[in-house]
Amino acid sequence: MKCFSKATGSHDWDHTQRVYNLCMHIGEVEGADMEVLKIAAYLHDVGRFYQDESKGTICHGEKGAQMARALLEEYPVSDAQKANIIHSIKSHRFRGKCRPETLEAKILFDADKLDATGAIGIARTFQFAGEVGAKLHNPSIDPEDTEPYTEEDTGYREFKLKLSKIKDRMLTAEGRRMARERHGFMEMFFERFLQEYRGYK
């Protein structure tokens, strides 16, 4: 948990625990190597502080994989399991360059994305927006024309550019099922959000 002592609220230890719980659920359904999945889930965001500190120039998936390699050196799992854990961490990012190849990597990817959707996902987007000093909303600018880690990095921007696309990026059957349900809730929320913002409701 020391790795998370400087973590922001949107990517803190609570997020890691939720991802772990989702991994355990999806892993049981999909028949995964649960030992690999447990370790990968707990370590998936160990490099997140470096990405936040660099305002996104460092990839926390790649940094976390480097850190995990050192942490796992003496850990009593096979070399194949260690390689799978490291790959799972490296490939879990939505915007990452490395694609998940193993079942465990796909489950971690799905679990991490699920925590960015639904009611929890909405809460986290606004929490993150507050952390970077973003506005509540800016209807006068197209989200596509904005930059992350700025005052325009609003909760609605995150929904339009990332959250709304998650259900189509899921990699496991159980992840897709859960994402569809959570996606429906987000659509209803942001439709209502825009109506209230404009004073229509």
C-alpha positions in Angstrom: 0.0 0.0 0.0 3.0 2.3 0.3 3.0 2.6 -3.5 -0.3 4.4 -3.2 0.6 6.9 -0.4 0.8 9.7 -3.0 -2.0 8.5 -5.2 -4.9 10.8 -6.1 -8.4 9.8 -5.0 -9.5 8.7 -8.5 -6.7 6.1 -8.6 -6.1 5.3 -5.0 -6.1 2.0 -3.0 -9.9 1.9 -3.0 -9.8 1.8 -6.9 -7.3 -1.1 -6.7 -9.6 -3.0 -4.3 -12.6 -2.5 -6.6 -10.6 -3.7 -9.6 -9.4 -6.7 -7.6 -13.0 -7.6 -6.7 -14.1 -7.3 -10.3 -11.1 -9.5 -11.4 -12.1 -12.2 -8.9 -15.7 -12.2 -10.2 -14.8 -12.2 -13.9 -11.9 -14.6 -13.4 -14.1 -17.2 -11.8 -16.6 -16.9 -14.6 -14.0 -17.1 -17.4 -11.7 -19.7 -15.8 -8.6 -17.7 -15.3 -5.3 -18.4 -13.3 -6.5 -16.7 -10.1 -3.0 -16.4 -8.6 -1.8 -14.4 -11.6 -5.0 -12.3 -11.6 -4.8 -11.5 -7.8 -1.2 -10.2 -8.1 -1.8 -8.3 -11.3 -4.9 -6.7 -9.9 -3.1 -5.5 -6.8 -0.1 -4.2 -8.7 -1.8 -2.8 -11.8 -1.6 0.9 -10.7 1.7 0.9 -8.8 3.1 3.3 -11.5 0.1 5.6 -11.5 1.8 8.3 -9.4 4.5 8.8 -12.0 1.9 9.3 -14.8 0.0 11.9 -12.7 3.2 13.7 -11.6 4.3 13.9 -15.3 0.8 15.0 -16.4 0.5 12.0 -18.7 3.9 11.9 -20.3 4.8 8.7 -18.5 2.7 5.6 -19.2 1.7 4.1 -15.8 1.2 0.7 -17.4 4.8 0.6 -18.7 6.2 2.1 -15.5 4.1 -0.3 -13.3 5.4 -3.3 -15.3 9.0 -2.2 -14.6 8.2 -1.9 -10.9 6.4 -5.2 -10.8 9.3 -7.0 -12.4 11.5 -5.9 -9.5 8.9 -6.7 -6.9 8.3 -10.2 -8.3 11.9 -11.2 -8.4 11.8 -13.3 -5.3 8.0 -14.0 -5.3 7.2 -17.8 -5.3 5.4 -18.1 -8.6 6.6 -19.6 -11.9 8.5 -17.6 -14.5 5.6 -18.0 -16.9 3.2 -16.6 -14.2 5.6 -13.7 -13.5 5.7 -12.9 -17.3 1.9 -13.0 -17.4 1.5 -10.7 -14.4 4.0 -8.2 -16.0 2.2 -8.4 -19.3 -1.2 -7.9 -17.7 0.0 -4.7 -15.9 1.7 -3.3 -19.0 -1.4 -3.9 -21.2 -4.2 -2.8 -19.0 -4.4 0.9 -20.1 -7.4 2.0 -22.3 -5.0 4.3 -24.3 -2.0 2.1 -24.1 0.1 0.7 -27.0 0.3 -2.8 -25.6 -2.7 -5.0 -26.3 -3.7 -7.7 -23.7 -2.9 -11.2 -25.1 -3.5 -13.6 -22.2 -6.9 -14.3 -20.6 -5.6 -12.8 -17.3 -4.5 -9.6 -19.1 -7.9 -9.3 -20.8 -9.7 -9.8 -17.5 -7.6 -7.1 -15.8 -8.2 -4.8 -18.7 -11.9 -5.3 -18.5 -12.0 -5.0 -14.7 -10.1 -1.7 -14.8 -12.4 -0.3 -17.5 -15.5 -1.4 -15.6 -14.4 0.7 -12.7 -14.5 3.7 -15.1 -18.1 3.0 -16.0 -21.5 3.1 -14.3 -22.2 5.1 -11.1 -18.6 4.6 -9.9 -17.2 5.7 -13.2 -19.2 8.9 -13.2 -18.1 9.7 -9.6 -14.5 9.1 -10.5 -14.6 11.3 -13.7 -15.8 14.2 -11.6 -13.3 13.4 -8.9 -10.5 13.4 -11.4 -11.7 16.6 -13.0 -11.5 18.2 -9.6 -8.0 16.9 -9.0 -6.8 18.5 -12.2 -8.7 21.7 -11.7 -11.3 21.2 -14.5 -14.6 23.0 -14.9 -17.9 21.3 -14.1 -18.8 21.6 -17.8 -18.0 23.7 -20.8 -20.7 23.5 -23.5 -19.0 26.1 -25.7 -16.1 23.8 -26.7 -16.0 20.5 -28.5 -14.5 17.8 -26.2 -12.4 16.7 -29.2 -10.6 20.0 -29.2 -9.6 19.8 -25.5 -6.4 18.6 -23.8 -6.2 16.2 -20.8 -5.0 17.6 -17.4 -6.4 21.0 -18.1 -9.4 23.0 -17.0 -11.3 21.6 -20.0 -10.7 18.0 -18.8 -14.3 17.8 -17.5 -16.4 14.8 -16.4 -18.4 15.2 -19.6 -15.3 15.3 -21.7 -14.1 12.0 -20.2 -17.5 10.4 -20.8 -17.5 11.5 -24.5 -13.9 10.6 -25.3 -13.5 7.5 -23.1 -16.3 6.2 -21.0 -18.8 6.0 -23.9 -16.5 3.8 -25.9 -15.6 1.3 -23.2 -18.4 -1.2 -23.8 -17.1 -1.7 -27.3 -13.6 -2.4 -26.1 -14.3 -5.1 -23.6 -12.4 -8.4 -24.1 -14.4 -11.0 -22.1 -18.0 -12.2 -22.3 -18.7 -11.3 -18.7 -16.9 -8.0 -19.0 -19.1 -7.1 -22.0 -22.3 -8.1 -20.2 -21.4 -5.9 -17.2 -20.3 -3.0 -19.4 -23.5 -2.9 -21.3 -25.5 -2.5 -18.1 -23.2 0.2 -16.7 -23.2 2.0 -20.1 -27.0 2.4 -20.1 -26.9 4.0 -16.7 -24.2 6.5 -17.8 -26.2 7.5 -20.9 -29.2 8.3 -18.7 -27.1 10.2 -16.2 -25.3 12.5 -18.8 -28.5 13.1 -20.7 -30.1 14.4 -17.5 -26.9 16.2 -16.6 -27.0 18.2 -19.8 -30.7 19.0 -19.4 -30.1 20.3 -15.9 -27.0 22.3 -16.9 -29.1 24.1 -19.6 -32.0 24.6 -17.1 -34.4 22.4 -19.0 -35.1 20.2 -15.9 
